[in-house]
Amino acid sequence: MLKRILTALLAATMIFSMVGCGSSEDVAADGDFKVGMVTSVGGVNDGSYSQSAWEGLTKAEKELGVEVTYLESKTDADYASNIETLVDEEYDVIMGVGFQLADAIAEAAETYPDQKFVIIDDSTYAELPNLACLMFEQAQASYLVGYIAGMTTESDNIGFVLGMVSPVMHEFGYGFTAGVLAANPDAKVQMANANSFVDSAIGKSLATSMITDGADVIFHAAAGTGLGVIEACKESDIYAIGVDFDQNYLAPEHVITSALKKVNEVAYIVCEQVINDSFKTGITVYDLSNEGVGYADCDLISDEVRAAVEDVKAQILAGEIVVPKTQEDFEALYGDVYTLD
């Protein structure tokens, strides 16, 4: 496959940070560079990380002149063929959004060593020289929203809906449950695995069951399935907690906060890298220290809770609180109360 040689149009070195994306110092690519995205089965309008990534790419198209596109995957079988299509169309970088695409991206990276690839939320194949693994400390973001839930609940009964069991997804659960219990040791966390990222009906059913059992705050880490969770919370007039980006717009009076993974900003950074000839392979981690994760500061959060969670955030940044993201670390602090692993 013929590859275009990256031009040396930009002399300035890109500042690789979460601040200053799309600054006036950036030089537009004028369509000379192409970045293609392959979604997981949730699709580009999953209300979660694929949608967030696409927002970042479209912003790069507008501000940097990068040509961008996406291919949706309806089933797991679509991953390889979608990647192959983008290879054939000579995209400079091909991005797989979600750990589900890891194997397909890795196989393509081995087959096409001169092609640049990105995988979000997986580092299994980080040794491949043409693969960038973009990781997020979602446990930190989940801890913060868990702390908010623990302080906000009036029933001491909180729900958590997981989209699918995996090491990455359990980080949401460990972080959230730890945050709840740190804020409110008397709280109970109901947990359910939807085993789907695309079934809002299942999300709504699981949340409704939790509400029937007394939950008055429910967090989802379930992409499109979580849209049903939010709908159930809205109908029952309780608080929901969103994921990946600020989902308050879905139910402004009920989504009290969201656990943020700034996939949109990271997707933008990838575009900056490709036009600056500074594409970075290996593992890059986004956390509270570089503002790659966080929580949505919505008006529904009380001043007391906001002050408390900001203090907790400062303690995490100072290393005074280490958020658990593995079963071993979680159980060392809180025992065997996380039931989804």
Secondary structure by P-SEA (a helix, b strand, c coil): ccccccccccccccccccccccccccccccccbbbbbbbcccccccccaaaaaaaaaaaaaaccbbbbbbbbbccccaaaaaaaaaaaacccbbbbccccaaaaaaaaaaacccbbbbbcccccccccccbbbbbbaaaaaaaaaaaaaaacccccbbbbbbccccaaaaaaaaaaaaaaaaacccbbbbbbbccccccaaaaaaaaaaaaaacccbbbbcccccaaaaaaaaaaacbbbbbcccccccccccccccccccaaaaaaaaaaaaaaaccccccccccccccccbbbcccccccaaaaaaaaaaaaaaaaccbbbbccaaaaaaccccccccc
